[in-house]
Amino acid sequence: MFQLNFICALHVLNVFCLASATLNTWTVDTGTGSSTSYSFAINSVKVIEHSSQSPCVYVGSGTTIFNEYHGNFDIEDTIERRIPLSLLTAVSDRQYKFASVSDSSLSVTLTLVDGDPFGEIQFTDLPDGYDRIWIRLVAEESEYVYGGGEQFTSLNLRGRKYPIWTREQGVGRNKSSIVTFYADTLSGGAGGDYYTTYYGEPTFFSSRGYMVHSTATYYTILDFTSTSIHELEVHGNVGSLQVAGGVDMTISDLSQVYVKATGVMPELPGWVSEGAIVGLQGGTDRMNQLLNKVEDNGVKVSAVWIQDWAGKIRTTFGSRVFWNWEWNDEQYPGLDTEIPKLKARGVRVLVYINPYLNIEGPLFKEADSLGYFVKNSSDQTYIADFGEFYCGTIDLTNPAAVNWYKARIVKRALDLGISGWMADFSEYLMVDNAKFFSGQSALELHNQWPLLWAKLNREAVEEAGKLGEVVFWMRAGYAGLSKYTTLFWAGDQNVDYTVSDGLPSVIPAALSAGLQGIGMTHYDIGLYTSLFGVTRDKELLLRSAEMAVFTPTMRTHEGNRPSENWQLYSDVDTMKQFARLVKIYTALSNYTKAAYADYKLTGKPLQRALSSEFPQDSGSWEVEHEYMYGEELLVAPVLQANVSEWKVYIPPGNWVHLWTDKSYTGPMKAAVPAPLGQPPVFYKHKSSYPWSELKLPLVPPPPTSSTASHDHSHSTEL
C-alpha cells in the first residue's frame, strides 16, 4: 500500500549543529499516597498528568460530515460517546493501560519511547466501535503556543480550537466581517474562519519547553481554549505523539529540533534574487509589451509569470485559465522561440499547473483512457466541479499516474524552457465516495495530498537535473512539506489591510509555517482576492511591495479581477517606485543568501518571530506583525492606509533605523517616520553589512495626480 509516511523521514536528515540536541527521555512520577495519579515528563518538562478524577485519555465515537464546495469544507461533527479512561494500570515502567472504570475491556495502552530527535507516546488501536481519542496535556495560563501549520489570524494559538484539515483559507476569514458574510451567503460558504488554512499541521510548540507532533493524518483538532489543559482530538488511526523538550528550551530551539527531522528547503536559484517575478498574461504580444513597459521604467525583471499559458475559457465568473497543462500556441504563439530570447536578456518564463485536468482538454482524455484519475464509488473517474467547468483529479497514489504527469506535463514544460511554476491547489481532495489506487481512504489521504503533489513536482525537477535552476511554489501543505517544495506562498489574501485576511495576515502565516520547516515564504504583491467591492489601490500595491523587499522572493499578481485593480504597470510613478524597491531587494541578495545558509545550518527560517529571537523579553511575545529577517534586520511593515508614521516595538539591544541612521535602544516603543517606500526597518548596531547600499532616494512625486487608464483587456483569472 502506497503511503507517504512522515515518520520514516524523521531520521533521514541530520544536518544541524544544535547545542540543545539531546536524547528525549521520559520520566514517570506517581502521586503521593495514590496509585491512580501519574505524571509523564520529557526531559523534566511535565507533559501529561492523570488521575482518576481528572483522566488524560478519553475515547469516543461520532459522526463527521465533510460538506465540500469548491475546496471549502463545512465540517459537521457530532459526538455520540465520550468515555473517560480513568483507570490506569502500569504494565511496565514504559507501558500504561488506560481503561474505563465501568468496562475494563474498553482500554487503550500507552507506550513511552525515549529517542532522538523525539521521544514518542505510542498508542494501541482504538477499541472496536470507537473512532476518536482525546489526549489531554498539561498547560499553564501564561503559556504561549505556536504552530498548527500555517496560521493567518494569530501566531499565538491560545484561547481557540484549530481543526487540522487542509482546505481553501476562505474569503475574509472573520465571521463578523461583511466580506465573510457575503462570501458565506453568496459563494457557498466560502468565507472561512480564523482557523481555515491551506496548510494545517497537528504540531505545536510550547513556551513551557516542549513540542508535540501527532503522526496521524486524519482529521484532528488542537484545542487550546482551557487555561489548564491542552486537548488533542484525533480521529481514525491514532498513530503516535512525537515529543521533544527541555526545561531551558525555547520555541526556537524546539523548532530547530523539529526541522532537523523534517528537512529544509533547497536554496533558491540565483536568478530569483536578480529582480522581481512579474505576473503578466494575455498572450505573447501583450506579455512582451508589458514587459518592455516595466523594464523601460527601470524595473529589473528576473522572470515573467504567465499563468494563462495553457489557454483560457469563459465562465460567468469571467475569463479563466484552461486547465490543460501544456503550451497553447493560439494563446501564446511563438512562445517556444520567445523563451530563449527572454532568457538571453535575463528574463525567465514561469507558468502555472495544478493536479486537475479539465474534461474538455486532450490531456484529460489521455489520462482518463489510462485510468489515472481518482475514481468514484462506481469505479468511474470522479468528476469534480470547479465552478462551471469540470475536472478529473490525478490519482497521486498511483505510481504510473505520477510518472505520466511528470513525463507528459512537467518534463514537456521544462523541455520548452520553462524555469518554474506555481504548483497550485491540492487542498480540494474530495472525501465522499472517492477511491484511490492505494486502497487508502480519502479521510486518511486528504491532509497528505499536498505532500504527494509536492513530491511529484520535486521528483520531476530532480529527474530533469534542474534542482537549483527551476523553482516551483506551493500554497497547500502538511507535516514534512519542507522536504519537497522549493518555495512557499501565502495563497489568496484579500486586497485590503484586514488582520484576518489582508496584508497583515501574511506575517503570522510566514512565522508559524517557518517554525515547521517552511523557511522561505512569500506572497502575491498587491494580494489577490477582489470581491464584493473590495479593490486594490496604488498604495496597497506599493505597501505590499515594500514589505516583500524583506522576504526571499518578490512576485506580483494581477489578482482575480485585474481590470478592477491597480497594477504595477498602471502608471509611470508606480513602476518607478516599484523599480526602486526591486533595486533594494537585489542589493539585499547577499544578506538573504546568508540568512538561507543559517536556515540550512540551524533550521531557523528567514522570517522569525520576535519572541523566537528574544524569548526573555516579555514585550516580544506580544508582537505578531513584526519580524526579524535573518539575524540582523528588524522589519515592522506598515499595515494601514494613509499613514506616514508607524508605531514600532523595538526589542532589546541597540538598533539603527535604516533610512535615517537614528539609533534606538530597546526594549521600547517608538513612532517612526514611514513614508511610502520606507517601511520601518532597523539593523543591529554592531552589524557589518553595507546597509548604505539600500538607502536609495525616494522617487520624486509626479507633477500631477496620475489617472492613467489600466491595460487589462486580456487578463485572465484562475
N, C-alpha and C positions, 0 to 999 in steps of 0.2 A: 504494500500500500504506500502510495506516494504521500509524504508529509514533510513540510519544511519545519524541521524540529529545531526550535530555538535553543533547547538545552544542549544539543550536540555542538552548537557553535561556541559554547561558553568557555571552552578551554583551548580554542584554536589559536587565539592571538594572545601574545604576551609581550607587547611592545613598549610598555610603560615602565618607568623607573619611579615607583611610588614608595615614599618613605613609610606610608601608612599601611602598605600591603602586608597583612598578617593572616595566619590561619584563623578562620572564624570558628570559635569553639563554644559549644553550648554548655551551660551550667543549669542545674535544676535545684530549686530550693523548695522545701515543704514548710508550710506554716507551722508555727509553734503550737504543739498540742493538737494538731489537726492533720489527719491523713488525707483529707479531701481538699486541702489548699496547696496549690503549687504555683511556682513562678518559673518561667523559662527565660533565660538571658543569653544574649550573644555577646561574647567578649565583655561581660559585666554590664551590658545595657539590657534592661528588662524589656522584653518584647511581649510576652503573654503572661497573664495572671488568670488563675482558675480557682474557683471554689464551688461547692455545691450550691451556694446561694447566688453566685454570680458566675455561671459557666462561660467558657470561652468558645465553645463549639455548639452550633445548632445545625440540625438537618431539616429539610422540608421538601415540599413539593408544591407545584402550582402550574398555572397556565400562562405562557408568554406568547403573545401575538405580535408579530412584526409587520406592521402595515407600511408598505413602501410606496412612495410616489416620487419618481424622478430622483432617486437617491436620498430622499428624506424619509426617515423612519419614525413613525409614531408607534412606540413600544407600549403595549398594554400588558402589564404584568400583574397577575392575581395570585397572591399567596394563599394556598389552601391549608397547608400544615407547616408549622414551625415548632420543632421539638427540641428542647434543651437537652444536651447530653451532659448531665450534671454529675454522673458517677464516673470518677476517674480511678483507673487501676494501673499501677506501674507494672508492666510486663517485664521490663528490664530498665537499666539506667538510661537507655536511649529509646525506649518504646513505651507508649502510654495508650491505654484503651479508654475511650470516652463512650459512655453508654447512657441510655435513658434509664431513669430510676424505675419507671413503670414497666419497662420491657428491656431487659439486659441484652437481648439479641439485636436490638436496634443500636448499632455502635459503629464507630469509626476509630481506626488505630492511627496514631501519630508516631512517626519515627524521626528522631533528631539525627542529623548527619553533619559532622564537622567537615570543613573544607575550605579551599582557596580557589577562586575568589569569593565563593559563597558558602555559608552553611545552608543546610536545607531542612525544611519541615515537610516530610513526605506523608501523604495520606493514602489510606486504603480506599478502594472504590466505595461509592455511596451504597447504602442498603437498598435492596430491591424496592422499587416503588417511590424512591426519593430522587429528586433531580437537581438539588442545590444544597450548598453548605454555606453557613455563615461562620466566619472566624473573627474573633474579637482580639484586638491588640491594645496594648497599653498606650494611653495618651495623657498629655498634660495640657492644662488650659492655655499656657503661654507658648505652646509648641507651634512651630511653623512646619507646613508640609508642602513640598513641591513635587511636581511630576505629572502623572496621568497622561503622558504623551504630550501632544501639543495643545495647550490650553490658551485660549484667546482673551478671556474676560479677566482672569486674575492669575497671578503667579502662585500666591498662597491659596491652597485648596481648603483650608479650614472653614467650617461652617456650612458646607454644602456636600451634596451627593454628586458623584460623577459616574454615570453609566458608560462603560467602555464598549463602544460599538462604532466602528468606522462608518461614516456617512457624510452627506453634504453638511457643511457647517451651518447653513441657514442664512437667511437674509434679515439682518437686523440683530438677531440673537438676543433679543431683550423683550420679554413678554409685555412690558409696559410701554414699548415704543410703538408709534403709529406705523412705521415701516414694517415691523414684525407682524403687527395686526393685519395689515394689508396682504403681506406675503402668506400668512396663515389662511386668511379667508378667501383670497382671490387666486392663490397659487398652490392649492392642495396641501397646506400645512408646511410650506417651505420657510417659515420664519426662523425656525431653530430656537435655541435657548443657550444659556451660559455654558452648558456642558457639551453642546454639539460640536464635533470636530472631525476632520478628515483622518486624523491620526490620534486615536486613543490608545493608551497602553496601561496595563494593570501593574504599574510600577510607581513607587513613591519614595521620597527621601525626607527624613525627619530631622529637625534641628536638635532632637534628643540624641542623635548619634547613631542612627541605624537606617537601613533601607530595606524595602521588601519588593520583590518581583514575583508575580504569580505566573507560572508556566502555562496555565490553562489558556486556551484560545477562545473559549466560549464566552457568551455574554457575562459580563462581570460588573459589579457596582462597587465603587470605592466610596465609603460613607464616612465623612469627616465632620458630621453635624454635632456630635457629642463632644463635651469638654473633657471627658474621662476615658473614652474608648474610641478606637477606630474600628470599623467593621468592613470586612470584605465579604461580599456575597458572590459566590462563584457557581455558575450553572454548568450542568453537564459533567464532563470529565474533570475532576478536581485538580489533577496534576500535583504540583508541589509549590511551596513558597521558598524562594531563594532569598537569603537574608545575609547582610553584612553589617558590621557595626563596630563601634569602639567608643569609649567614653570621651575621647578627645577628638573624634572625627567630625568634621564639618560636612555640610551638604555637598560642598565641592569635593571633599575627599571621597565621599561615598559615590558621587557621580563618576569620579575617575576610576574607582573600582569597577563600577558597572560598565563603563565604556571600555575598560580593559578587556572585559569578557565579550562584549558585543562587536567591537571593532570600530575603526574610524573610516571616514570617507576619504577617497583619494584626493590628492591635490588637483585643483582645477587646472585646465590647460592655460598656458601662459597668455594666450591671446585674449582670454576673458578680461584680464585686468588692463588691457591696452585701450579700452574705450567702452562705450555703452552698447548694450544689445538693444536695438531699436525695433519695436514691433510695428511692422508695416504690412499692408495687404492690398488686394485689389488687382493683381496681375503684374506681369513683368514690367510694362511701361510705367505704371503708377509706382511700383516699388523703386525703380530707378529714378523717377522724377523726384519722389520724396527723399530718397537717399541723397541725391545731389543737392537738394534744397537744404537739408540739415547740415550736410558737410560744408556747403558754401557759406553757412553761417557759423562755422567754427566747431561744430560738434564732431568729436572723434568717435567714430563708429567702429566697434570691433566685429559686429555681426548684425545682419537683418534677420528678423524672425517673422516668417510668412506662414501664419497658421492656416491659411486657406490654400495651400499648395496642392491639395487633393481635389479642389473644386468647391462648388457651393450649390446649395439648394434653397428654395424659397418655402418659408412657413409663415403663419400669421404672426409669429414672434419676430420675423424679419429674415434677413439673409443669413444662412447658417452653413457651416463647413460640411462638405460631403464626406462622410466617414468611410472612405475607401482609400486606404493609406498607400497611395502611390502618386507619383507626379502626374498632374493633369495638364497636358500640353496645350489644351484650349484655354485654361485659366492662366497658365504661365508659359506661353510659347517661348521656345529658345532658352529655357532655364538651364538646360544642360550645358550650353555654351556661356551663359551669363555667370554661372558659379565660378569657373576658373578665372574669369576676368575680374570678378569681385575679389576673389581670394588674392589675386596678384596685387591688388591695391590695398590689401589688409583687411578686407571685409568678408567674414564668413556668412554662410546661409544656414539658418536653422528652421526647423519645421515643427509639426505637431502630429502626435499619434496617440491612440488610446487602445484598450483591448477589446473594442467593439467594432463590428462591421455592419454597415448599412445593407439591408436586404436587397436594395436596388443596385448594389455595386457588384462588379465582377469578382472582387476578392471574396465577398460573402459566398457567392455561388461556388467558387472553387473550394473554400474551406468547408462549406456545407456538404459538398459531394464527398469529401474525405472524412466526414464525421467529426470535425474538430471543434464543435461548439458544445457548450453546456446543454444538457438535454432536459426536457420536461418529464412529467410522470408517465407520459406515453412513449418515451424514448424518441421523441421528435426534437428538433432543435428548439430550444427555449427562445422565443422571440420577445424582446423587451421594448417597451415604449419609451422613447427618449424625447417626446414632445413633437408629435406629428411626423415622426419618422421612426422606423423600427429596426432593431439590430439583433444580431446574434452575439453572444459572449464567448470569446475563445476560451476553451477549457484549459486553464493553466496547470491542471493536474495531469494532463495528457502529454507525455514527453514528445510524441510525434507532432502534436499541435503546436507545442512550444518551438520545436525545431523548424516547423513550417513557417511560423510567424517570423522567426529570426532570419530565415533564408529569403522568404518571399517579400517581406516588408522592410525589415531593418537593414539587411545586407544590401538590398537594392537602393535604399536611400543613401547608404554610405558609398556605394559604387557611383552614385550620381554626384557625389562630392559634398553631401550634407555633413555639417560639422556638429550637429546636435539637434535636440528636440525636447519639447515639453512632453513628458510621458504622463498624460493626464488620467484622471479618474481612477478606477479600480475599487472605489468605495461603494459602488452601486450593487454589489453582488446580491442577487435575489435569494430568498430563503424558502419561498413557498414552492414545493414540488420540484425543486431543482435536483438534477442527478449529475454526478461527476465521474470521470474516468477512474478516479482513485477509489471510488466507493464510499468516500467520506461524506458526512452530512454537511449541508450548507451552514448549519449553525456552528459546526467546528471550523469550517473553512472561511467564513465571512471575514473575520478580523485578520486572518492570514493572507487574504487575497492580495493586498498591496505588496506584500513581500514577494509573492510569486511573480507579480508583474515587474517589480524592481529587479528580481533575479534574472528574468528573461532579458531585460534591457542590458543589464550589466554583462551577462554572458555574451550577448550579441556584440557588444563593444569589444570585449576582450578577445573573442574568437576572430574578430576582424583585425586584431593587433592595433586598436585605436585608443586604448586607455591612455589618458594623458593628452590626447588630441581632440577627443569628442566629449561633449557634456550633454547629459540629459537630466532634467529636473522633474521632481515629483511633488505632489501635494498630499497624497494619502500614505499612510504608514501603519506600522505595528512594531512590536519589540524586535530589534535586530535590523531595522531598516538601514542603519549606518553602514552595515556590511556590504550593501549593494548599491545604493543610489550615489550619484556623483554630485548632486546638488539638490536642495530642497527649496520649495517656495510656499508662501503662506496661503495660497488659494485665492478665493474671491471675496475681497473686502468691499464694503460699501464706499462710495466716493464721498466720504464725509469724515468728521472728526469724532464720531461717537466711540465711546470706550469699548462697547461690546462688539462692534463690527466695522469700525472705521480705522483710520490711520493709527490711533493708539494701540489697537488690538494686536498689531503685528509684533509689538515689543515683547509682551509676556509670551506670545506664541514662540518667538525665537528663543527666549530664555528658558522656557520649560522644555522645548524639544532639545535644546542644546545639552541639558543635563542628561539626556538619554541617548547621547551619541551623535545627534544631528548637529555637527559642529559648524556647518556652513548653510545658512538660510538667506533667503532674500524675498522680495515681494514685488508685485506689479507697481512700478512707478506710475502714479496717478490713480492707483487702485482700479477696481474692475466694475462692480455692480452699480448700475444706474437704473433704478426703478422708482415708480410712484412719485415722480417729480424731483428726485434727488439727482443732481448732476454735478459733474466735476467742473471747477473753475480753475483759472490760471494759478491762483495762489496755492490751492491744494496740490496741483501738479508739481509745482516747484518746491513746496514744503516737503512733499514725499520724496522728491529727487534729492534734496539737500541731506535728508537722513540717509538715503541709500548710498551716499558717498562713503559712509562709515559702516558699510556691510561688504561682504565678499563680491557682490555682483550688482551692477546697475542694469536693469532691464525695464523698458517701457511696455505698456499695453494700451491699446486704443480703447479697451473696455467693451462691455457687451452692447452698448449703443453709441458707437463712435460719433455719429452725426450730431448727437445731443451734448457732447462733452468736449471740453478744451483739450487740445492735443499739443504735443511737442512742437509740431510744425504749424500751429495756428497763427502765430505771428513772429516777427523777427526778434522781438525782445525776449520772448520765451526761449527761442533757440539760442540766443546769445547767452542768456542766463544759464541755460542748461549746459552749454558748451563750457562755461567757466567751471561749473560743478564737476563735469567729467574730467577736466584737467586736474582738479584737486584729487579726484578719485584715482587717476592714473599716477599722480605724484605720490600717492599713499601706497602704491602697489608693493614696494619692498617691505613696508611695515606689515601689510596684510599677509605677505608670504612668511614673515617671521611669526605672526600670530598663528598661521597654519602649522608651522613647524612645532610650535608649542602644543597645539592641539594634537598633532601626531605623536608627540613625545609623552604628553601627560593625559590627554583626553579632555582637556579644558576647552570648551567651544570658543569660537572667535568672539561672539557676543555673550557677555556674562552678567549675571545679576550682581548688583552692588553687594547684596548680602553674602554672595559666594566669595567675593574678594575681600570683604571687610566684615567677617562674621562676628567680631567682638563689638561692632558698632551698632547699637540698637536702632539708630536712625536709618541705617541702610536697609534694615528689614522692612521698613515701611514704604520703600521706594520701588515701584514696579514699572515705571515708564521712563527710566533712565537705564543706561547700561555701560559697562566697560567694554571697549573694543580692544581686544588684546590686553596686554599688561599695563599699558601706559596712557590710554585715552579714555576719558570720561565723556560720554555723549548724552545730552539732555535735549532731545528733539522738541521743537515747537509743535504742539498738538492742538492748536486752536487757531481760528481765523482772525484776521485783522488785529494782530498784536505785533509790537516791535520790541517788547521786553518780555522776558520769561523767568519765572521763579525756579530756581535750581537748588537741589540738595547736593552739597559738596561733602564727600566722605572724608575720613581722617587723612591727614597728610598735607603737603604743600603742592599747590596746583597753579598752573599758569593758563589764563584764558587765551585760547589760540589766536583770536582775532585782534585783541587789544594789548596783549602781553601783561595784563594786570594779574597780580598774584593774589591767591586766596589760600587760607589755612583752614582746613576742615577738622572736625565736622562743623558745618554751618549751613544756613540757608541764605541765598543771595538772589537778588533780582539783577539780571544781566541783560545788556542790550542784545537783541535778536532780530536785526533786520533780515528781510528775505535774502537768503544766500549765505547767511552767517549764523547757523544754528549754534546754541551753546555747546561748545566743545572745549575741554581742558586737557592739558597733558601734565604728567608728573614733573615737578620742578627739576629733578635730577636727570631727566631723560636726555639722551644724547642724540635723538633723532633730529634731522634737519627740518624742524617744523616750519621754518620760514618759507620753505618751498610751497607750502599750502596756502600762504597768505596772499592770494591773488586779489586784486582790487575788485570791488563790486562793479557790475555793469551799470553805466550811467542810465538813468531813466530815459525812456523815449520822449521825444519832444512833445508828442500829443498822445492821448489815450488811444491805444490800438483797438480797433474793432474789426480786424481782418476777418474775412469770411473763412469758414472751415472748408477744407477739401476732404470730404468723407464719402464721396459719391459711390465708391466701390468697396466700402468697408463691409466686413463680414463678421458675423457673430457665431460663436460656437454653439 
